Amino acid sequence: MLRRRALPFVLVLLAVAAADGLAALVKAAVGENRPSEPDALVTIPHSHSFPSGHTATAFAGATALSALAPRAAPAFYLLAAAIAYSRLYVGVHFPLDVVGGAAIGIATALLLLATVRRRSTRLRL
């Protein structure tokens, strides 16, 4: 019983962690500099820009949660899109950074969901 209750939490956690790790690897490999906005709303981080890690984790979480609660999918993706937009609004990412982050997050979560579905006949997502 406890395993069944914990599975959604673990699934979302794995999707978010995997997307964050993959985004960090791509960020290190690409090495794109961040925007140099003198009027940015926050301090510009010293890490590289592409892809947006916040966006990758937001979309990975939204995708995993949408598989668990399909009726709430629009709300999950709206929140992820708002997080992506916030990265542009505060001036720490370029538009392509958030598009890349969203693609990484969605792809990572879909791959994880496909793996879980293939390995478990008892899990109905």
C-alpha positions in Angstrom: 0.0 0.0 0.0 2.8 2.4 0.9 4.6 1.6 -2.3 1.6 2.5 -4.4 1.2 5.9 -2.6 4.9 6.7 -2.9 5.2 5.7 -6.6 3.8 9.0 -8.0 6.1 11.0 -5.8 9.1 8.9 -6.8 8.2 9.1 -10.5 8.0 12.9 -10.4 11.2 13.2 -8.4 13.0 11.0 -10.8 11.8 12.9 -13.8 12.8 16.3 -12.4 16.2 15.0 -11.2 16.9 13.4 -14.5 15.9 16.5 -16.5 18.0 18.7 -14.1 21.1 16.4 -14.6 20.7 16.3 -18.4 20.2 20.0 -18.6 23.4 20.5 -16.6 25.3 18.2 -18.9 24.1 20.0 -22.0 24.8 23.3 -20.4 28.4 22.3 -19.7 28.8 20.9 -23.2 27.4 23.9 -25.0 28.9 26.7 -22.9 26.5 29.4 -24.2 27.0 32.7 -22.3 24.0 34.3 -20.6 22.4 37.6 -21.7 24.3 40.6 -20.5 21.4 42.7 -19.5 22.4 45.8 -17.5 18.8 46.1 -16.3 18.2 42.5 -15.4 15.8 42.0 -12.5 18.1 39.5 -10.7 21.8 39.0 -10.5 22.9 37.1 -13.6 24.2 33.6 -12.6 27.7 32.7 -13.6 26.7 29.4 -15.1 26.1 28.9 -18.8 22.8 29.8 -20.4 21.6 26.9 -22.7 19.4 25.1 -21.8 17.3 26.6 -19.0 17.5 24.2 -16.0 14.4 25.8 -14.4 12.4 25.2 -17.6 13.7 21.6 -18.0 12.7 20.7 -14.5 9.3 22.5 -14.7 8.3 20.7 -17.9 9.6 17.3 -16.7 7.5 17.7 -13.6 4.5 18.8 -15.7 4.8 15.9 -18.0 5.1 13.3 -15.2 2.2 14.9 -13.3 0.1 15.0 -16.4 0.5 11.3 -16.9 -0.7 10.7 -13.3 -3.6 13.3 -13.4 -4.5 13.9 -17.1 -7.4 16.3 -16.2 -5.0 18.7 -14.6 -2.5 18.6 -17.5 -3.4 22.1 -18.7 -2.7 23.6 -15.3 0.6 21.7 -15.0 1.8 22.9 -18.4 0.5 26.5 -17.7 2.6 26.6 -14.6 5.7 25.2 -16.5 5.2 27.8 -19.2 5.0 30.6 -16.6 8.2 29.4 -15.1 9.8 29.4 -18.5 8.5 32.9 -19.2 9.9 34.1 -15.8 13.4 33.1 -17.0 13.0 35.4 -20.0 11.3 38.2 -18.0 14.1 38.5 -15.4 16.7 38.5 -18.1 18.7 35.4 -17.3 17.9 33.4 -20.5 17.4 33.7 -24.2 14.2 32.4 -25.8 16.0 29.4 -27.3 17.3 28.5 -23.8 13.8 28.0 -22.5 12.7 26.1 -25.7 15.7 23.8 -25.3 14.9 23.4 -21.6 11.3 22.5 -22.3 12.3 20.0 -24.9 14.8 18.3 -22.6 12.2 18.2 -19.7 9.4 16.7 -21.8 11.7 14.2 -23.5 13.2 13.1 -20.3 9.9 12.6 -18.6 8.4 10.8 -21.6 11.3 8.4 -21.7 11.1 7.7 -18.0 7.3 7.1 -18.3 7.8 4.8 -21.2 10.4 2.8 -19.2 8.2 2.6 -16.2 5.2 1.4 -18.3 7.3 -1.2 -20.1 8.7 -2.6 -16.8 5.5 -2.6 -14.8 2.3 -4.3 -15.9 0.7 -3.3 -12.6 1.2 0.4 -13.0 -1.5 2.1 -15.0 -0.4 5.6 -16.1 
